[in-house]
Amino acid sequence: MNTNCGFLQGRDCISGLDGRTVGDFWQWGYSDILSNRNRSIFAEYMVGAALRVLDKPRVEWDTVDFRYGGTKIEVKSFAYCQSWSQNKPSPIRFSIKKALAWDPDRGTYEPSAARNADVYVFCLHAEQDKLKADVLDVDTWDFYTVPTSVLNRDFTEKKGISLSAIQLLGIRSKWRELKTAVDKIVTEIAAYPGN
């Protein structure tokens, strides 16, 4: 089976592993949805579902998380509750670090680091009680949409940004309103390019 051409199915067999399936692997490898990596991928999935851009499998090392029409979207995730033992909820700080863009056509990185998206969607799993933390409950998430131009203007060389700063700069929404928030920013970018 060529896994680079499309979506794997949970029922797909893993050759030579005594009847085990891709679903068995997913259950073993990704059940800790509260872990930073898995939660971040789930956040990307929620954003992709809201924007209806889940038509092909996720590319791990792509320059941006999604292309939404002509707009490049970067998704960042954080949560108060972590999968490890905690004495108190984690302070919220999202990464906005500049990165080298990968050019798959040339097989090289771009020469200088930048924020390569047009829009950032910051996803916060807002539950602070670990006993109630259900990452799969979309209603426990808050989303903040911010144009990259604002991050570049106000946080030029910063690598991280606090929740309070994002709350001042971004459009806050729940999942059901996320597409509307992104569309509003995309429209503003189109009307005032370079701002």
ZIQUIQUI-V563722 format. One record per pair of residues at least 6 apart in sequence whose ideal C-beta (glycine too) atoms are under 6 Angstrom apart, sorted by the first residue. I is the first residue (numbers start at 1). GAP is how many residues later the second one is. If there is no record, write none. Layout:
BEGIN
i->I gap->GAP
i->I gap->GAP
END
This chain:
BEGIN
i->7 gap->50
i->8 gap->14
i->10 gap->12
i->10 gap->13
i->11 gap->10
i->12 gap->10
i->13 gap->8
i->14 gap->6
i->30 gap->8
i->32 gap->6
i->32 gap->51
i->33 gap->9
i->33 gap->102
i->34 gap->49
i->34 gap->101
i->35 gap->48
i->39 gap->38
i->39 gap->96
i->40 gap->37
i->43 gap->32
i->43 gap->34
i->43 gap->80
i->44 gap->21
i->44 gap->31
i->47 gap->28
i->47 gap->74
i->48 gap->6
i->48 gap->18
i->50 gap->128
i->50 gap->129
i->51 gap->17
i->51 gap->128
i->53 gap->13
i->53 gap->15
i->61 gap->41
i->63 gap->38
i->63 gap->39
i->63 gap->53
i->64 gap->8
i->64 gap->10
i->64 gap->52
i->64 gap->53
i->65 gap->8
i->65 gap->9
i->65 gap->10
i->66 gap->7
i->71 gap->47
i->71 gap->48
i->71 gap->115
i->72 gap->45
i->72 gap->46
i->73 gap->44
i->73 gap->46
i->74 gap->43
i->74 gap->46
i->75 gap->46
i->76 gap->18
i->76 gap->19
i->76 gap->46
i->77 gap->46
i->78 gap->14
i->78 gap->16
i->78 gap->46
i->79 gap->46
i->80 gap->9
i->80 gap->10
i->80 gap->48
i->81 gap->49
i->81 gap->52
i->82 gap->8
i->89 gap->39
i->92 gap->71
i->93 gap->67
i->93 gap->69
i->94 gap->28
i->94 gap->67
i->95 gap->65
i->96 gap->55
i->96 gap->65
i->97 gap->62
i->98 gap->15
i->98 gap->16
i->98 gap->17
i->99 gap->14
i->100 gap->9
i->100 gap->10
i->100 gap->13
i->101 gap->9
i->101 gap->15
i->102 gap->7
i->115 gap->33
i->117 gap->31
i->118 gap->30
i->119 gap->28
i->119 gap->66
i->120 gap->26
i->121 gap->22
i->121 gap->24
i->122 gap->22
i->122 gap->44
i->123 gap->18
i->123 gap->20
i->124 gap->18
i->125 gap->10
i->125 gap->16
i->126 gap->14
i->126 gap->16
i->127 gap->6
i->127 gap->13
i->138 gap->37
i->143 gap->30
i->143 gap->35
i->144 gap->22
i->144 gap->26
i->144 gap->28
i->145 gap->25
i->145 gap->26
i->145 gap->36
i->145 gap->37
i->145 gap->40
i->146 gap->23
i->146 gap->24
i->147 gap->38
i->147 gap->42
i->149 gap->46
i->150 gap->19
i->155 gap->6
i->171 gap->10
i->173 gap->8
END
